[in-house]
Amino acid sequence: MNGNEISRRQFIQSTAALTGSSLLSSCSKKKRTLSAADQVTLGKTGLKLSRLGIGTGSIGGSVQRDLGSDGFNRLVRYAYDQGITYIDTAEGYKTHEMIRDAIKGIPRENLFIQSKMGGIPEKPLEAIDRYRSELGVDYIDSLLIHAVRNYEWDEERKRIMDALEEAKDKKIILSHGASYHSLPALKKGVELDWTDVSLVRINPQGINIDSENKEWGPTSNVSHVPAVVEQINLMHEKRQGVIGMKIIGEGVFTDIEDREKAIRFNIEAGYANAIVIGFRNTAEIDEAVMHISNIQVESAQVQNIEAASMYCAV
């Protein structure tokens, strides 16, 4: 390569850098209104899901099961019509088969389905096959180890971790991770390169979020929020996908102001790639969609030219 070629390459690189800076500068004062239906990327997985997800595990799934087949179908279909393509479930919720019926006729590629495996089954791969059959799908987008509480959970559930890795290699699941029910368990999940997706309990009021206490029940408060946020920031550094749960304190927030505050906290600051809420009716979906649509982000926060172009175009 001669000097002229080097100079030309340097010129192209410097021009691209200036173009990128100009793009960011030109739209730095512009804002983009967010939407519950936005298809966001889940960390390093590259998988897309709607910014808002519909949860099927309120009070262990009893809230959604009590809707009955017709009521549950209407709820899921209504959510889908609003652009909510992310459905969150678990073996323990006993809603797999209800979801199978609710999503009939919807193109599989339009949905992001996340489930969870509880306990330590003797044959995890057989359990995954059963989940797929119950859900009526060939693959599960994300399969998590459910409700880990101990720092040593990776040792306790190594058999499951190995099985999920094998299932991912076979493409019968597309990503794996864990849902957390204590701060020590959360810290371990951050440390593991194995973790693709983390389902984290987080809201600014600190109700029912991850803390040092490993017991079930409302033992957390606002003082526990910074420690969870610290771990979430580390997750993002490692490009783990982060999904926020217990956004409205597992239904504790009866005031609309508290619910809006919690949704805004997670999304506006970018703590969660997506959030999931267990809905009981369409009015609750409408409210969450409204809260997200009231959130605007500065386009100048975008860190690459391609994304900046998209944001400026809105």
Buried (B, 14 or more C-beta within 10 A) or exposed (E): EEEEEEEEEEEEEEEEEEEBEEBBEEBBEBBBEBBBBBBBBBBBBEBBBBBBBBBBBBEEBEBBBEBEEEBBBBBBBBBBEBBBBBBBBBBBBBBBEBBBEBBEEEEEEEBBBBBBBBBEBEEBBEBBEBBBEBBBBEBBBBBBBBBBBBBEBBEBBEEBBEBBEBBBEEEBBBBBBBBBBBBBBBBBBBEBEBBBBBBBBBBBBBBBBBBEBBEEEEBBEEEBBEBBBBBBEBBBEBEBBBBBBBBBBBBEBEEEEBBBBBBBBBBBEEBBBBBBBBBBEBEBBBBBBEBBEEBEBEBBBBEEBEBBBEBBEE
